[in-house]
Amino acid sequence: MRALGLLVGCVALVTGCSSGSDRPSRDAVVTSFKSGKAGEAFKIPPGLLTDAQYRCIGAAIVDSELSDEAVAAIEDADTSYAFDDGETRELRNVGTAIQACKDS
């Protein structure tokens, strides 16, 4: 059930395109989650997790098969980005990995 909530949060980031094509670093993704920026779409409020859990989430996203643009959209909390079908499938894997990070 939690994984479904994560998937819904991931898909809530959908609809447009992101600027830039460089893949954000793990640190940038971690900072975005810690500040609540990216975490909002994933229903992860700031300060909820440990540093190790945030680093795990950053690695799960940056090391995933998501495109650089998709990772940037997550990091930027860009709700105008439109994930393609392959990215939407990969978001399910990312959601599962994020849940494992939260449970660790």
Secondary structure by P-SEA (a helix, b strand, c coil): caaaaaaaaaaccccccccccccccaaaaaaaaaacccccccccccccccaaaaaaaaaaaaaccccaaaaaaaaaccccccccaaaaaaaaaaaaaaaaaaac
